[in-house]
Amino acid sequence: MKDTRYDFESVIDRKGTNSLKWDFFGDDLPMWVADMDFSVAPAIQKAVMKRASHPVFGYTVVPDELFDAYIGWWDRRYGFRMSREEMAYSIGVMPSISSMIRCLTDVGDEILIQSPVYHVFYYVIEDNGRKVLENELIYENGEYRIDFDDLDEKLSKVKMMILCNPHNPIGKIWSREDLARIDELCKSHGVILISDEIHCDLTDPGVKYNPFMPSDNVVTCLSPSKSFNIAGFQSSVIHTKNKELLEAIKNQMHIDNSDSCNVFAVTAVMAAYNDSEDWLEELKEVLYENKQTVKEFLASELPVVKLVECDATYLLWLDCSALRMSSKALSGFLRQNQGLFLSAGSDFGRNGDDFLRMNIACPPELLSEGLMKLKAGVIALNNINRLSKNI
Ligand SMILES: Cc1ncc(COP(=O)(O)O)c(C=O)c1O
C-alpha cells in the first residue's frame, strides 16, 4: 500500500449505527450496498461537528454557496459549466428521478434503461406506474457495448431514457462518441435524457468521466454522496439548460417534498467539494489498488470467476458464468456457506444473471477476508456438485 495522508486501512466497526450495510442483515460480511467502509474526509467531519456544536437544528435553506461548490467542482475537474439558475436542489438522485418520471411522463408510458443497470431504476419506474423498456447492453469478449440499432428502435417508443454515466454495475465510463450518439438519437426521437452521474468522481486515477452534453433535452443528476461517502445526508442537485423542464421538475419536487434540505447536508457537501479534493484523489488510488488485488487474486486463485474490466465505481462485476448457477442461488449459497454477502447480478436485470457485484470500498483486511470467503465458497460449491454427480 502506498503512503497515504488519510486512513484507508483501519477497520471501522459500523455496527450499532443503524447502517443498512452492517446492522440489518445479520453477521454476513457485507460487500453489496454501495457505500464505503472508510471514514469521511476529515474536513467533512470537522465541519459537521462544528455545526453540531450549535444546539439548534431548525429548518434550513440551501445557500447559494452550496450551488457554487457544485459549480466550482464540475468546472475545475470536468470543464462542465453550470450556472445557479440552471440547477435545483433535491434530497437525492432517486427522489429527483422519481419526480421527473411523474412530471415528464404519463402512467403506462415506457421508460428506457440500459440493462444490466442499478436496480432502483426498475423500481422507480414501476412504482410510478410506468413500464421498463430495456436496451440490453451487449457483452462480448469480456466487454460491454451499446446496441445502438436496438436503442434507435426503442427510443421511438419512449419519452424518457435514464442513462447511468458512469454505469453501475459494469463500472464503464461511456465514451464521448457513445454519449454523442445517444444524444443524437434522443434528440431525433424527442426523448428527454436523464443522466445519472452519481458515480462520476470514482474513476481510476488519471482517468476522467465524460459529462453528458448539456443540451436542451438533457437533465443531469449530480451528488457527492458516493464520492465522499455521505449518502446518509441525502443531498443532490439536478442541472438542465432547459428552463421549461427545470420549472416543471422544480414544481414536481416541491409537490413531492423532495426539495427540502437537511441541516447537516449543506455543511457536509460544501466541505466535500471545497476542502476534500485531495482526500478523493487518495481514495481513488486506494480503490484502484483494491481492484488490482481482486484482479490478481481471481487470476491466480480463482480463475473460474472473471473480473469484467472497468474504469469507474468501486463496484466490481464478476463474471461467474462458468459456475453455471443462477446469480440468486450463487449469492444465497455464498451467504449461507461463507457469510459473504455479494449482490446477485439478476438484481440488475435478466442479463445480469451470470454475474455477482462486489463492493470493494473497504480496508484491505476486509477485502482479503471477502476474497478468501469467495474462494472457499466456490470450492465448497464444486465439492457439492461433484458429490451430487456421484450419487
Ligand atoms: C446509479 C445510482 N443512482 C442513484 C443512487 C442513489 O442515489 P440517492 O441516494 O441520491 O438517491 C445510487 C446508489 O447506489 C446509484 O448507484
The ligand as a MOL file (V3000), in Angstrom:
LIG
                    3D

  0  0  0     0  0            999 V3000
M  V30 BEGIN CTAB
M  V30 COUNTS 16 16 0 0 0
M  V30 BEGIN ATOM
M  V30 1 C -26.5640 4.8810 -10.2370 0
M  V30 2 C -27.0990 5.2930 -8.9040 0
M  V30 3 N -28.0020 6.2880 -8.8250 0
M  V30 4 C -28.5130 6.6970 -7.6420 0
M  V30 5 C -28.1430 6.0950 -6.4560 0
M  V30 6 C -28.7740 6.5410 -5.1750 0
M  V30 7 O -28.7780 7.9310 -5.0970 0
M  V30 8 P -29.5270 8.6790 -3.9150 0
M  V30 9 O -29.1320 8.0110 -2.6480 0
M  V30 10 O -29.0400 10.0990 -4.0240 0
M  V30 11 O -30.9830 8.5670 -4.1930 0
M  V30 12 C -27.2090 5.0410 -6.4900 0
M  V30 13 C -26.8140 4.3540 -5.2640 0
M  V30 14 O -26.1630 3.3280 -5.2660 0
M  V30 15 C -26.6750 4.6270 -7.7400 0
M  V30 16 O -25.7800 3.6370 -7.8360 0
M  V30 END ATOM
M  V30 BEGIN BOND
M  V30 1 1 1 2
M  V30 2 1 2 3
M  V30 3 2 2 15
M  V30 4 2 3 4
M  V30 5 1 4 5
M  V30 6 1 5 6
M  V30 7 2 5 12
M  V30 8 1 6 7
M  V30 9 1 7 8
M  V30 10 2 8 9
M  V30 11 1 8 10
M  V30 12 1 8 11
M  V30 13 1 12 13
M  V30 14 1 12 15
M  V30 15 2 13 14
M  V30 16 1 15 16
M  V30 END BOND
M  V30 END CTAB
M  END
